[in-house]
Amino acid sequence: MKVLVNAGPWLAVPPPGYGGIENVVATLVPALRERGVSVVLATVGSSTLEVDELISAYDAEQFAELQKPYNQVMGIAHAHLARVVAELRRRDDIDLVHDHVEVVGPAVLSAYGGPPVLHTLHWDLHKHPAFYGAFPSSIAVNGVSESQLVRAPEALRAAALGAVHLASPLADRDLRTDQGEHLVVMGRICGLKGQHVAARICQKLGLPLVLAGPVSGRNTPAELDVVAQDPYHPLHSHPDVRYHLDQVARYLDGELVRWVGAVGGDARDHLYASARAALFPIQWDEPGGTAVVEALALGVPPVGLRRGCLPEIIDHGRTGFLADTEEELAEWVLRVHELDPEECRREARRRFSPSVMADRYLELYEQVIRGSDG
């Protein structure tokens, strides 16, 4: 089987730092290739993931361009898809396109009418109601959780072949380090992730908390200070920047509650693995939950609000705790010692390893191809 995996033009695969979809692709592709799938990866030229072929419209990542006005950036995704379609048009050996580009991917690929397409939904499906409400019937989709699909518009549910939970390479590693006293929230700093709730809880309980993740692409406190001190900076009014400055910064004291910026590579894994628990006070119905899976894989009990995909990933009382309110969340934080880190690791290996995700996608690939033949 030869599959064109369309990762998009925004970040390299794997990304140098934060990058949700690109990390998913970087996890999936090696496992597919181990199973004999030939992969053509559509991404940016700076990507380093080992694949059979790489195609690109851009040499470098285009993510920073997203901060510009829409009329200046609207052509980026389209130029990338034009490159994908040109590649599909010049060859006849692609069995399936696995698309990960929001809206523009299925819109262009359905209009082109080439090889069968599986489009993975990674995001909030309440966006783009006109598009999702009349989703092209020629495109098959999958969700990244059942809860995501339950809330999807009817046209998307009709096109859905089911959900494939996200995976982490950490599930196949046995990374162990001395456990510290700190708790951690890992991920982009934004209102949806609820870092202010975690900070408020830990300050009340007197527990050390580390917040790790970028703020609107700013990876260090020094970079964010440049934005915060300049009212004319293009990002000064960005929602994530305002959230950090207005709702999170008040809790940062440099000792009990700290924001360390974006952390990547081994430093990130060790910061995560050494935590007492990982907090997920999410303020929305999170569709995927990669950070939850990573916590389980590292033997770090996740404690979060009972929203979105978290009840599908966390087995309450066995591999983590789920709460319905902030007050209940604080109570469970004090009981993380009751959870067995080894049980968390076993669950991650059983359900969230790259091989499990790849096997599930292969089933869907074959289903989509069979459907197109019929």
C-alpha positions in Angstrom: 0.0 0.0 0.0 1.2 3.5 -0.8 -0.3 6.4 1.2 0.2 10.1 0.8 0.0 11.6 4.3 -0.9 15.2 4.1 0.5 16.9 7.2 0.2 20.5 5.9 2.6 23.5 5.6 2.6 24.8 9.1 5.3 22.9 11.0 8.0 20.4 10.3 7.5 16.7 11.0 8.4 16.1 13.7 8.1 19.7 15.0 11.0 21.2 16.8 8.8 22.1 19.8 5.0 22.3 20.2 3.0 20.9 17.4 0.0 18.7 17.9 -0.9 17.3 14.5 2.7 17.1 13.3 3.5 15.0 16.4 0.6 12.7 15.6 1.9 12.2 12.1 5.5 11.7 13.4 4.1 9.0 15.6 2.0 7.3 13.0 4.3 7.2 10.0 7.1 5.1 11.4 4.6 2.5 12.6 2.9 2.4 9.2 6.3 1.9 7.5 7.1 -0.9 9.9 4.0 -2.6 8.5 5.1 -2.3 4.9 3.2 0.9 4.0 5.1 3.2 1.6 4.6 6.8 2.8 4.7 9.9 0.7 4.7 12.8 3.2 3.3 16.2 2.2 4.9 18.7 4.6 7.6 21.4 4.6 11.0 20.8 3.2 12.7 21.2 6.6 10.9 18.0 7.9 13.3 15.3 9.1 11.0 12.3 9.5 12.3 9.3 7.6 9.8 8.6 4.8 9.8 7.0 1.4 9.2 10.3 -0.4 8.7 13.9 0.8 6.9 16.6 -1.2 6.5 20.3 -0.3 5.4 23.7 -1.5 7.5 25.5 1.1 11.0 24.9 2.3 10.4 26.2 5.8 7.6 26.2 8.4 4.7 28.7 7.8 3.2 28.7 11.3 4.5 32.2 12.1 2.5 33.5 9.1 -0.7 32.6 10.9 -0.3 35.7 13.1 -0.9 37.9 10.0 -4.3 39.1 8.7 -6.3 36.4 6.9 -6.0 38.1 3.5 -2.2 37.8 3.7 -2.1 34.1 4.6 -5.2 32.6 3.0 -3.1 31.3 0.1 -0.6 29.2 2.1 -2.8 26.1 2.7 -4.1 26.4 -0.9 -0.5 26.5 -2.3 0.3 23.4 -0.3 -2.8 21.6 -1.5 -2.0 22.7 -5.1 1.3 20.9 -4.7 -0.4 17.8 -3.4 -2.9 17.7 -6.2 -0.1 18.2 -8.8 1.6 15.2 -7.3 -1.5 13.1 -7.4 -2.2 14.2 -11.0 1.3 13.1 -12.3 1.2 9.6 -10.8 -1.1 6.7 -10.4 0.5 4.7 -7.6 -1.1 6.4 -4.6 -3.7 4.1 -3.0 -5.0 6.5 -0.5 -4.6 10.1 0.8 -4.6 10.4 4.6 -5.4 14.1 5.1 -4.7 16.2 8.3 -5.3 19.7 6.9 -8.3 21.5 8.4 -11.1 22.3 5.9 -8.8 23.2 2.9 -7.7 19.5 2.7 -11.1 17.9 2.2 -12.5 20.9 0.2 -9.7 20.6 -2.4 -9.3 16.9 -2.4 -13.1 16.3 -2.9 -13.2 18.8 -5.7 -10.2 17.1 -7.4 -11.7 13.6 -7.2 -8.5 11.6 -7.2 -7.5 8.7 -5.0 -9.8 7.8 -2.0 -9.3 10.1 1.0 -9.4 9.6 4.8 -9.6 12.9 6.6 -8.7 12.9 10.3 -10.6 15.4 12.5 -8.2 16.9 15.1 -10.0 20.0 16.2 -13.2 21.6 17.5 -16.0 20.6 15.2 -18.2 23.5 16.1 -16.0 25.7 13.9 -16.9 26.0 10.2 -20.6 25.1 10.6 -21.4 25.8 6.9 -18.6 23.6 5.7 -19.2 20.8 8.1 -22.9 21.0 7.8 -22.6 20.1 4.1 -19.5 18.0 4.3 -18.5 16.4 0.9 -19.9 12.8 0.8 -16.9 11.6 -1.2 -14.6 12.0 1.8 -14.4 9.5 4.7 -13.4 10.9 8.1 -12.3 9.6 11.5 -12.4 11.3 14.8 -9.7 11.1 17.5 -12.3 10.3 20.2 -15.8 9.0 20.3 -16.9 12.1 22.3 -15.7 14.3 19.5 -17.8 12.4 17.0 -20.9 12.4 19.2 -20.8 16.3 19.1 -20.1 16.5 15.4 -22.6 17.8 12.8 -24.8 15.2 11.2 -23.0 15.4 7.8 -19.7 14.6 9.5 -21.1 11.8 11.6 -22.5 10.3 8.4 -19.0 10.3 6.8 -17.3 9.0 10.0 -15.8 5.5 10.2 -15.2 5.7 13.9 -12.5 7.1 16.2 -8.8 6.4 16.5 -7.3 7.5 19.8 -4.0 9.3 19.6 -0.8 7.5 20.6 2.6 8.4 21.9 6.0 6.9 21.3 6.6 7.2 25.0 4.3 4.2 25.5 7.0 2.0 24.0 9.8 3.5 26.2 10.5 2.8 29.8 11.5 6.3 30.9 12.0 6.5 34.6 13.3 9.3 36.8 13.2 10.3 40.4 9.8 11.6 41.3 9.7 15.2 42.4 7.1 17.1 44.4 5.8 19.2 41.6 2.6 18.9 39.5 2.6 19.8 35.9 0.4 21.2 33.2 1.9 20.5 29.8 0.7 22.2 26.7 0.0 25.5 25.0 -1.0 28.2 27.4 -4.5 29.2 26.5 -7.9 29.6 28.1 -9.1 26.2 26.8 -6.4 24.4 28.8 -7.3 26.1 32.1 -3.8 26.7 33.5 -5.3 29.4 35.7 -7.4 26.8 37.4 -4.4 24.6 38.1 -2.5 27.5 39.4 -5.3 28.6 41.7 -5.7 25.1 43.1 -2.0 24.5 43.7 -1.6 27.9 45.3 -4.4 27.1 47.7 -3.0 23.7 48.5 0.6 24.9 48.8 1.7 22.4 46.1 4.5 23.3 43.6 3.2 23.6 40.0 5.1 23.9 36.7 3.4 25.2 33.7 5.2 24.2 30.5 4.2 25.4 27.0 4.3 28.3 24.6 2.1 31.4 24.6 1.1 32.3 21.1 4.4 30.9 19.7 6.5 32.7 22.4 8.6 30.0 24.0 10.3 31.8 26.9 9.3 34.4 29.5 11.8 36.8 27.8 10.1 36.5 24.4 6.7 37.1 26.0 7.9 40.1 27.9 8.8 41.8 24.5 5.1 41.3 23.5 3.7 42.3 26.9 5.7 45.6 27.2 4.8 46.8 23.7 1.1 47.8 23.3 1.7 48.1 19.5 3.1 44.6 19.1 0.9 42.5 16.7 0.4 39.9 19.4 -0.3 42.2 22.3 -4.0 41.6 22.0 -3.8 38.0 21.0 -6.3 35.9 23.1 -3.6 33.6 24.4 -1.3 36.5 25.4 -4.1 38.2 27.2 -5.1 35.0 28.9 -1.6 34.5 30.2 -1.2 38.2 31.3 -4.6 38.7 32.8 -5.5 35.3 34.3 -2.3 33.2 34.8 0.5 35.7 35.6 -1.2 36.7 38.9 -0.4 33.3 40.3 3.2 33.1 39.1 5.5 33.7 42.1 8.7 32.0 40.7 8.7 29.4 43.5 5.4 27.6 44.1 3.8 28.3 40.7 6.2 28.7 37.7 5.9 29.1 34.0 9.0 27.7 32.4 8.0 28.4 28.7 8.1 25.7 26.0 10.2 22.7 26.9 11.1 20.1 24.3 13.0 16.8 23.8 14.5 14.9 26.7 14.1 17.9 29.0 10.4 17.9 28.4 10.1 14.1 29.0 12.1 14.3 32.2 10.1 17.3 33.5 6.9 15.3 32.8 8.1 12.0 34.1 9.3 13.5 37.4 5.9 15.0 38.3 3.6 13.7 41.0 0.7 14.2 38.7 -0.4 15.9 35.5 -3.3 18.3 35.7 -5.9 18.7 33.0 -8.4 21.4 34.2 -9.7 21.7 30.6 -12.3 24.4 29.9 -13.6 22.8 26.7 -14.5 19.4 25.3 -10.9 18.3 24.4 -11.1 16.0 21.3 -7.7 14.3 21.4 -5.8 14.4 24.7 -2.2 13.7 23.6 -0.8 15.1 26.8 -3.0 12.8 28.8 -1.7 9.8 26.9 1.9 10.9 27.4 1.3 11.3 31.2 0.0 7.7 31.3 3.0 6.4 29.3 5.4 8.1 31.8 3.6 6.7 34.8 2.3 10.1 35.8 -1.3 9.9 37.1 -3.5 12.4 35.2 -6.1 14.3 37.2 -8.6 16.3 35.1 -12.1 17.6 34.7 -14.6 15.1 33.3 -14.9 16.7 29.8 -14.3 15.8 26.2 -12.1 12.7 25.6 -10.8 12.5 29.2 -13.3 9.9 30.3 -12.3 7.7 27.3 -8.7 7.8 28.3 -8.7 7.9 32.0 -10.1 5.0 34.0 -11.2 6.9 37.1 -9.7 5.4 40.3 -7.4 3.1 38.4 -5.2 5.2 36.0 -6.2 8.7 37.1 -9.0 10.8 38.6 -11.9 12.7 37.0 -13.7 15.6 38.7 -16.8 17.6 37.9 -15.9 20.8 39.7 -12.7 22.7 40.6 -13.3 21.9 44.3 -13.5 18.2 43.5 -10.4 18.4 41.3 -8.5 19.8 44.3 -9.6 16.9 46.5 -8.4 14.3 43.9 -5.0 16.1 43.6 -4.4 15.3 47.3 -5.1 11.6 46.6 -2.8 10.9 43.6 -0.6 8.7 45.9 -3.4 6.1 45.7 -2.8 5.5 42.0 -0.2 3.0 40.7 2.2 4.5 38.1 2.8 1.0 36.7 -0.9 0.6 36.0 -0.7 3.9 34.1 2.2 2.6 32.0 0.5 -0.7 31.3 -2.6 1.1 30.1 -0.6 3.3 27.8 1.2 0.3 26.2 -2.0 -1.6 25.8 -4.2 1.2 24.3 -2.0 4.1 23.2 1.2 2.8 21.6 2.0 3.7 18.0 1.5 0.1 16.9 -2.1 0.2 18.2 -2.8 3.4 16.3 -1.2 2.2 13.1 -3.1 -1.1 13.1 -6.4 0.8 13.6 -5.6 3.2 10.7 -4.7 0.3 8.4 -8.1 -1.1 9.1 -9.7 2.2 8.1 -7.4 2.6 5.0 -8.5 -0.8 3.7 -12.2 0.0 4.4 -11.9 3.3 2.5 -10.1 1.7 -0.4 -12.7 -1.2 -0.6 -15.5 1.4 -0.5 -14.0 3.4 -3.4 -13.7 0.2 -5.4 -17.3 -0.6 -4.9 
